[in-house]
Amino acid sequence: MHDLIIVGAGLAGLALAARATATGLDVVILEARPRTGGRILAHRTAHATYDLGPAWIWPGMQPLLARAVAQAGLALFPQSETGGLVVQDRSGTIQRLPHGFAQNPPSMRILGGIAALAAHYEAGMPPGTLRLNHNVTGLTASENAIALSCTTPAGTATFHARRIALALPPRLAATLAFTPSLPEPLQRRLAATPTWMAGHAKALALYDTAFWHSTGLSGDGFSQIGPLGEIHDASIPGVAAEAALFGFFAWPADLRAARTLSLKSAITTQLAAMFGPEAATPRDLNIQDWSTEPHTATRSDAASPTSHPSYEPIALPPPWHPRLILSGAESAPDFGGYLEGALAAAAAVPLAATATDPLAATPAGPLN
Ligand SMILES: Cc1cc2nc3c(=O)[nH]c(=O)nc-3n(C[C@H](O)[C@H](O)[C@H](O)COP(=O)(O)OP(=O)(O)OC[C@H]3O[C@@H](n4cnc5c(N)ncnc54)[C@H](O)[C@@H]3O)c2cc1C
């Protein structure tokens, strides 16, 4: 029987594990994928590390991330925005505007990628804490504990804990088998909570040089026809041997799926039209489609929300409360859906015993 089992080794789960192990609790993280990070994903080349998931943070207004990055000893650099902006309208007409697209406050990137932050948490974890390839399928509540069933490469396994934190999107929590069942309205609410960016996809085009600078362009571009809708410079400062552009798709998940085979050529054609002929021949072109990842997206995520949803903590009724807590970015008290939200959700999980929440005070001992 463990003090705390965390389901999901994304940023929320990793940060919670760091907090809980620091207080001396016996913690296990069960992660379905063969890697940590969840929506955080790096593409590594011989020269640099690029983000295929989140890339931007705003430490001036995100105190938890600012502290985490500083504690991990990671360096930040601003998103490159110097130069002109390329705009492609609905008719395909392209305009090169002399002014750029300056965000205020500037978006900051982590040298080594956001994955460097996840790696920092993973490196600090006591041996045996992290169990990769453990896909949790069901939870059963009893008086003193919760039993978790999961599938593993070796078959199935059951774990018991006094407290469980589901550090994953509510929509994925809704796919788990709860015994007893969750009340219908709560089940519907979990399933209706969009997972931020889960329906999106990113393309990363690698080049020998940042040729767009030679024509006065910043690498920023917007298109109303796609396939990419928003394009930015993804190059890493100080790396002379490689440059990069990345783009978020404007084409929705179903259109991407229908055009899988022609997607790369559609992207290079679009990049060449917007940034010049050299853009037609990247040395490498990667597509990360999050809508096809079963441990991020459900079918409902294929239609992405048009604006940022308003997220809030989701309380569970007895017998789940107070043993089971939703603690992913989409149940955060602050900055829901963002990386800062993942840290805020991790920070909000109660770990100490209180008069009304005696869990941590329950004497240790075998459940069965
Ligand atoms: C393309 C893209 C761009 C983004 N850009 C930004 C950005 O620039 N800035 C920003 O702040 N945020 C951004 N985000 C959002 C950011 O990625 C998330 O807020 C953050 O990563 C969420 O962390 P999390 O730990 O809550 O969830 P997740 O990262 O989703 O982690 C959940 C974990 O649970 C695991 N899991 C799922 N089901 C199970 C199961 N049944 N059993 C065991 N494990 C399971 C998953 O494998 C995963 O590891 C972006 C997201 C995407 C996809």
The ligand as an SDF file (V2000), in Angstrom:
LIG
                    3D

 53 58  0  0  0  0  0  0  0  0999 V2000
    0.8980   21.5120  -29.3480 C   0  0  0  0  0  0  0  0  0  0  0  0
    0.7770   22.0540  -27.9400 C   0  0  0  0  0  0  0  0  0  0  0  0
    1.2660   23.3110  -27.6460 C   0  0  0  0  0  0  0  0  0  0  0  0
    1.1570   23.8290  -26.3570 C   0  0  0  0  0  0  0  0  0  0  0  0
    1.7320   25.0430  -26.0970 N   0  0  0  0  0  0  0  0  0  0  0  0
    1.7740   25.4850  -24.8250 C   0  0  0  0  0  0  0  0  0  0  0  0
    2.5710   26.6180  -24.5010 C   0  0  0  0  0  0  0  0  0  0  0  0
    3.2660   27.1750  -25.3670 O   0  0  0  0  0  0  0  0  0  0  0  0
    2.5650   27.0400  -23.2090 N   0  0  0  0  0  0  0  0  0  0  0  0
    1.8310   26.4060  -22.2310 C   0  0  0  0  0  0  0  0  0  0  0  0
    1.8590   26.8500  -21.0690 O   0  0  0  0  0  0  0  0  0  0  0  0
    1.1090   25.2960  -22.5150 N   0  0  0  0  0  0  0  0  0  0  0  0
    1.0700   24.8110  -23.7730 C   0  0  0  0  0  0  0  0  0  0  0  0
    0.4220   23.6470  -24.0500 N   0  0  0  0  0  0  0  0  0  0  0  0
   -0.3130   22.9710  -22.9590 C   0  0  0  0  0  0  0  0  0  0  0  0
    0.6570   22.1610  -22.0620 C   0  0  0  0  0  0  0  0  0  0  0  0
    1.2940   21.2070  -22.8530 O   0  0  0  0  0  0  0  0  0  0  0  0
   -0.1330   21.4910  -20.9350 C   0  0  0  0  0  0  0  0  0  0  0  0
   -0.7170   22.4740  -20.1170 O   0  0  0  0  0  0  0  0  0  0  0  0
    0.7180   20.6360  -20.0020 C   0  0  0  0  0  0  0  0  0  0  0  0
    1.7130   19.9190  -20.6720 O   0  0  0  0  0  0  0  0  0  0  0  0
   -0.2270   19.7070  -19.2310 C   0  0  0  0  0  0  0  0  0  0  0  0
    0.4990   18.9090  -18.3180 O   0  0  0  0  0  0  0  0  0  0  0  0
   -0.2670   17.7830  -17.5050 P   0  0  0  0  0  0  0  0  0  0  0  0
    0.7720   17.0530  -16.7420 O   0  0  0  0  0  0  0  0  0  0  0  0
   -1.4110   18.3760  -16.7640 O   0  0  0  0  0  0  0  0  0  0  0  0
   -0.9500   16.8360  -18.6070 O   0  0  0  0  0  0  0  0  0  0  0  0
   -0.2700   15.8890  -19.6990 P   0  0  0  0  0  0  0  0  0  0  0  0
    0.9930   16.4760  -20.1950 O   0  0  0  0  0  0  0  0  0  0  0  0
   -1.3280   15.5820  -20.6880 O   0  0  0  0  0  0  0  0  0  0  0  0
    0.1160   14.5850  -18.8680 O   0  0  0  0  0  0  0  0  0  0  0  0
   -0.8050   13.5700  -18.5770 C   0  0  0  0  0  0  0  0  0  0  0  0
   -0.0200   12.2690  -18.4860 C   0  0  0  0  0  0  0  0  0  0  0  0
   -0.9280   11.2220  -18.1310 O   0  0  0  0  0  0  0  0  0  0  0  0
   -0.6060   10.0750  -18.9020 C   0  0  0  0  0  0  0  0  0  0  0  0
   -1.7960    9.2380  -18.9740 N   0  0  0  0  0  0  0  0  0  0  0  0
   -2.9410    9.4940  -19.6530 C   0  0  0  0  0  0  0  0  0  0  0  0
   -3.8270    8.4930  -19.4510 N   0  0  0  0  0  0  0  0  0  0  0  0
   -3.2200    7.6110  -18.6130 C   0  0  0  0  0  0  0  0  0  0  0  0
   -3.6280    6.3770  -18.0310 C   0  0  0  0  0  0  0  0  0  0  0  0
   -4.8360    5.8470  -18.2470 N   0  0  0  0  0  0  0  0  0  0  0  0
   -2.7380    5.6980  -17.2210 N   0  0  0  0  0  0  0  0  0  0  0  0
   -1.5070    6.2240  -16.9710 C   0  0  0  0  0  0  0  0  0  0  0  0
   -1.0690    7.3930  -17.5060 N   0  0  0  0  0  0  0  0  0  0  0  0
   -1.9270    8.0720  -18.3130 C   0  0  0  0  0  0  0  0  0  0  0  0
   -0.1890   10.6430  -20.2490 C   0  0  0  0  0  0  0  0  0  0  0  0
    0.5690    9.7250  -21.0010 O   0  0  0  0  0  0  0  0  0  0  0  0
    0.6120   11.8660  -19.8170 C   0  0  0  0  0  0  0  0  0  0  0  0
    1.9660   11.5530  -19.6180 O   0  0  0  0  0  0  0  0  0  0  0  0
    0.5120   23.0830  -25.3300 C   0  0  0  0  0  0  0  0  0  0  0  0
    0.0320   21.7990  -25.6210 C   0  0  0  0  0  0  0  0  0  0  0  0
    0.1700   21.2770  -26.9060 C   0  0  0  0  0  0  0  0  0  0  0  0
   -0.3380   19.8770  -27.2060 C   0  0  0  0  0  0  0  0  0  0  0  0
  1  2  1  0
  2  3  1  0
  2 52  2  0
  3  4  2  0
  4  5  1  0
  4 50  1  0
  5  6  2  0
  6  7  1  0
  6 13  1  0
  7  8  2  0
  7  9  1  0
  9 10  1  0
 10 11  2  0
 10 12  1  0
 12 13  2  0
 13 14  1  0
 14 15  1  0
 14 50  1  0
 15 16  1  0
 16 17  1  0
 16 18  1  0
 18 19  1  0
 18 20  1  0
 20 21  1  0
 20 22  1  0
 22 23  1  0
 23 24  1  0
 24 25  2  0
 24 26  1  0
 24 27  1  0
 27 28  1  0
 28 29  2  0
 28 30  1  0
 28 31  1  0
 31 32  1  0
 32 33  1  0
 33 34  1  0
 33 48  1  0
 34 35  1  0
 35 36  1  0
 35 46  1  0
 36 37  1  0
 36 45  1  0
 37 38  2  0
 38 39  1  0
 39 40  1  0
 39 45  2  0
 40 41  1  0
 40 42  2  0
 42 43  1  0
 43 44  2  0
 44 45  1  0
 46 47  1  0
 46 48  1  0
 48 49  1  0
 50 51  2  0
 51 52  1  0
 52 53  1  0
M  END
$$$$
